[in-house]
Amino acid sequence: MPALPLISGREAVRAFERAGWEVKRRRGSHIILTKPGSWASLSIPDHRELDRGLLRKLIRQAGLTVDEFMELLGGK
């Protein structure tokens, strides 16, 4: 399993958008993403750096693997 890079919340949002997630709304410092046909929603903080544990949790909630997410990031 590759190590996750330190990325910003906005970079994570762009990667999840490539996977079919859509920005539904913004509440405070959090960006809420939904995906048609999915029961889950993702709440991504708009911070300069996301903790790797939180990022791994978001990837799991999105139904992706770390490798798939890394491809969505563009091999960062």
N, CA and C of each residue as an Amber inpcrd file, in Angstrom:
protein
   228
   0.8500000  -1.1700000   0.0000000   0.0000000   0.0000000   0.0000000
   0.9030000   1.2430000   0.0000000   0.7110000   2.1210000  -0.9720000
   1.5690000   3.3090000  -1.0300000   1.2530000   4.2930000   0.0870000
   2.2660000   5.0370000   0.4670000   2.0650000   6.0610000   1.4940000
   1.2760000   7.2150000   0.8880000   0.3570000   7.7360000   1.6480000
  -0.4470000   8.8570000   1.1760000   0.3440000  10.1530000   1.2920000
   0.2580000  11.0080000   0.2830000   0.9510000  12.2970000   0.3620000
   0.1560000  13.2750000   1.2190000   0.8030000  14.3200000   1.6730000
   0.1000000  15.3940000   2.3540000  -0.4990000  16.2890000   1.2790000
  -1.8270000  16.3640000   1.2530000  -2.5030000  17.1860000   0.2530000
  -3.5010000  18.0920000   0.9580000  -3.9360000  19.1130000   0.2440000
  -4.9170000  20.0350000   0.8070000  -6.3230000  19.4730000   0.6150000
  -7.2650000  20.0560000   1.3010000  -8.6500000  19.6500000   1.1530000
  -9.1570000  19.8720000  -0.2620000  -8.7450000  20.9620000  -0.8820000
  -9.1890000  21.2600000  -2.2560000  -8.6230000  20.2650000  -3.2600000
  -7.3820000  19.8090000  -3.0420000  -6.8100000  18.7830000  -3.9160000
  -7.5890000  17.4780000  -3.7750000  -7.9820000  17.1520000  -2.5600000
  -8.7690000  15.9470000  -2.3290000 -10.1240000  16.0630000  -3.0180000
 -10.7570000  17.2290000  -2.9290000 -12.0550000  17.4410000  -3.5810000
 -11.9180000  17.2210000  -5.0840000 -10.8740000  17.7720000  -5.7050000
 -10.6810000  17.5980000  -7.1550000 -10.5210000  16.1240000  -7.5160000
  -9.7860000  15.3690000  -6.6950000  -9.5910000  13.9440000  -6.9700000
 -10.9130000  13.1900000  -6.8460000 -11.6940000  13.4930000  -5.8100000
 -12.9810000  12.8100000  -5.6480000 -13.9530000  13.2000000  -6.7670000
 -13.8650000  14.4190000  -7.2580000 -14.7150000  14.8300000  -8.3820000
 -14.3900000  14.0090000  -9.6270000 -13.1290000  13.6770000  -9.8240000
 -12.7470000  12.8190000 -10.9570000 -13.3470000  11.4230000 -10.8230000
 -13.6700000  11.0180000  -9.5940000 -14.2650000   9.7040000  -9.3430000
 -15.7890000   9.7590000  -9.3890000 -16.3670000  10.9040000  -9.7450000
 -17.8190000  10.9990000  -9.8820000 -18.5360000  11.6740000  -8.7360000
 -17.8180000  12.1250000  -7.7230000 -18.4400000  12.8290000  -6.6010000
 -18.6860000  14.2780000  -6.9990000 -19.7400000  14.8780000  -6.4620000
 -20.1050000  16.2540000  -6.7870000 -20.1680000  17.0940000  -5.5200000
 -19.7310000  18.3420000  -5.6240000 -19.8330000  19.2590000  -4.4910000
 -21.3060000  19.6100000  -4.3270000 -21.8560000  19.2610000  -3.1780000
 -23.2660000  19.5230000  -2.9000000 -23.4330000  20.8870000  -2.2320000
 -22.6050000  21.1350000  -1.2360000 -22.6870000  22.4110000  -0.5200000
 -21.4050000  22.6240000   0.2680000 -21.2960000  23.8050000   0.7990000
 -20.1630000  24.1550000   1.6600000 -20.7450000  24.6770000   2.9590000
 -20.2660000  24.1390000   4.0540000 -20.7560000  24.5680000   5.3590000
 -19.5560000  24.9160000   6.2150000 -19.3630000  26.1960000   6.4510000
 -18.1960000  26.6220000   7.2260000 -16.9300000  26.2900000   6.4720000
 -16.0360000  25.5610000   7.1070000 -14.7770000  25.2080000   6.4650000
 -14.8100000  23.8070000   5.8720000 -16.0100000  23.2110000   5.7170000
 -16.1310000  21.8650000   5.1800000 -16.8650000  21.8710000   3.8510000
 -16.3760000  21.0550000   2.9330000 -16.9840000  20.8880000   1.6250000
 -17.6720000  19.5280000   1.6340000 -18.9620000  19.5040000   1.3320000
 -19.7520000  18.2750000   1.3650000 -19.9010000  17.7580000  -0.0570000
 -19.5070000  16.4900000  -0.2720000 -19.6170000  15.8610000  -1.5780000
 -20.6380000  14.7400000  -1.5180000 -21.4100000  14.5880000  -2.5950000
 -22.3400000  13.4670000  -2.7180000 -22.1110000  12.8080000  -4.0700000
 -22.6100000  11.5780000  -4.1850000 -22.4870000  10.8520000  -5.4380000
 -23.8280000  10.1970000  -5.7280000 -24.3700000  10.4090000  -6.9140000
 -25.6400000   9.7720000  -7.2570000 -25.5400000   8.2510000  -7.1050000
 -26.5100000   7.6730000  -6.4280000 -26.5230000   6.2350000  -6.2170000
 -25.7470000   5.7700000  -5.0040000 -25.1190000   6.6710000  -4.2840000
 -24.3480000   6.3070000  -3.0980000 -25.0630000   6.8190000  -1.8580000
 -25.0810000   6.0290000  -0.8150000 -25.7380000   6.4380000   0.4240000
 -24.8340000   7.3510000   1.2480000 -23.5380000   7.3240000   0.9670000
 -22.5770000   8.0860000   1.7610000 -22.4180000   9.5060000   1.2260000
 -21.9930000  10.3910000   2.1000000 -21.5530000  11.7220000   1.6920000
 -20.1900000  11.9420000   2.3450000 -19.3710000  12.7340000   1.6970000
 -18.0300000  13.0020000   2.2000000 -17.9570000  14.4330000   2.6960000
 -17.4310000  14.6270000   3.8810000 -17.2480000  15.9520000   4.4540000
 -15.7480000  16.2130000   4.5330000 -15.2620000  17.0650000   3.6450000
 -13.8220000  17.3070000   3.5330000 -13.4970000  18.6970000   4.0600000
 -12.6510000  18.7920000   5.0860000 -12.2750000  20.1190000   5.5890000
 -11.4100000  20.8570000   4.5740000 -11.6410000  22.1330000   4.4180000
 -10.8780000  22.9550000   3.4860000  -9.6390000  23.4820000   4.2070000
  -8.7270000  22.5560000   4.5090000  -7.4900000  22.8940000   5.2170000
  -6.3130000  22.7890000   4.2630000  -5.2070000  23.3990000   4.6500000
  -4.0030000  23.3370000   3.8250000  -3.4390000  21.9310000   3.7350000
  -3.5170000  21.1800000   4.8300000  -3.0540000  19.7950000   4.8460000
  -4.0830000  18.9350000   5.5530000  -4.4110000  17.8030000   4.9340000
  -5.3150000  16.8430000   5.5680000  -4.4760000  15.7830000   6.2620000
  -4.9020000  15.3810000   7.4410000  -4.2400000  14.3060000   8.1590000
  -4.3700000  13.0280000   7.3370000  -3.3240000  12.2230000   7.3140000
  -3.3490000  11.0060000   6.4960000  -4.4210000  10.0250000   6.9650000
  -4.6900000   9.9810000   8.2570000  -5.7380000   9.0960000   8.7690000
  -7.1090000   9.5180000   8.2720000  -7.3770000  10.8140000   8.2690000
  -8.6520000  11.3250000   7.7610000  -8.7750000  11.0420000   6.2700000
  -7.6960000  11.2550000   5.5260000  -7.7280000  11.0130000   4.0930000
  -8.0100000   9.5410000   3.8000000  -7.3810000   8.6590000   4.5540000
  -7.6170000   7.2130000   4.3750000  -9.0800000   6.8720000   4.6740000
  -9.6550000   7.4990000   5.6930000 -11.0550000   7.2700000   6.0380000
 -11.9720000   7.7460000   4.9070000 -11.6800000   8.9180000   4.3320000
 -12.4900000   9.4390000   3.2330000 -12.4060000   8.5280000   2.0130000
 -11.2230000   8.0120000   1.7390000 -11.0470000   7.0980000   0.6100000
 -11.8890000   5.8460000   0.8190000 -11.8700000   5.3200000   2.0330000
 -12.6610000   4.1290000   2.3580000 -14.1560000   4.4050000   2.2190000
 -14.6150000   5.5630000   2.7130000 -16.0260000   5.9250000   2.6100000
 -16.4600000   6.0760000   1.1610000 -15.5510000   6.5280000   0.3110000
 -15.8660000   6.7220000  -1.1020000 -15.8760000   5.4040000  -1.8740000
 -15.4520000   4.3190000  -1.2260000 -15.4330000   3.0190000  -1.8910000
 -14.2490000   2.8540000  -2.8280000 -13.1780000   3.5710000  -2.5670000
 -11.9760000   3.5010000  -3.3920000 -10.8560000   2.8100000  -2.6400000
  -9.8510000   2.3850000  -3.3790000  -8.6260000   1.9070000  -2.7530000
  -7.6230000   3.0570000  -2.7750000  -6.5770000   2.9250000  -1.9950000
  -5.5430000   3.9600000  -1.9610000  -4.9000000   4.0850000  -3.3440000
  -4.6770000   2.9570000  -4.0190000  -4.0820000   2.9960000  -5.3580000
  -4.9740000   3.7490000  -6.3370000  -6.2780000   3.4930000  -6.2880000
  -7.2120000   4.2010000  -7.1730000  -7.1970000   5.6990000  -6.8880000
  -7.1610000   6.0560000  -5.6100000  -7.1290000   7.4710000  -5.2500000
  -5.8510000   8.1300000  -5.7400000  -4.7250000   7.4320000  -5.6160000
  -3.4500000   7.9800000  -6.0770000  -3.4830000   8.2350000  -7.5840000
  -4.1380000   7.3650000  -8.3410000  -4.2820000   7.5840000  -9.7850000
  -5.1360000   8.8200000 -10.0490000  -6.1930000   9.0170000  -9.2520000
  -7.0520000  10.1840000  -9.4100000  -6.2970000  11.4700000  -9.1000000
  -5.3440000  11.3890000  -8.1850000  -4.5300000  12.5550000  -7.8570000
  -3.5530000  12.8920000  -8.9710000  -3.3050000  11.9370000  -9.8200000
  -2.3380000  12.1750000 -10.8990000  -0.9440000  11.7250000 -10.5260000
  -0.8570000  10.7250000  -9.6560000   0.4460000  10.1790000  -9.2960000
   1.2860000  11.0900000  -8.4320000   0.6420000  11.9150000  -7.6400000
   1.3510000  12.8680000  -6.7830000   2.1950000  12.1630000  -5.7530000
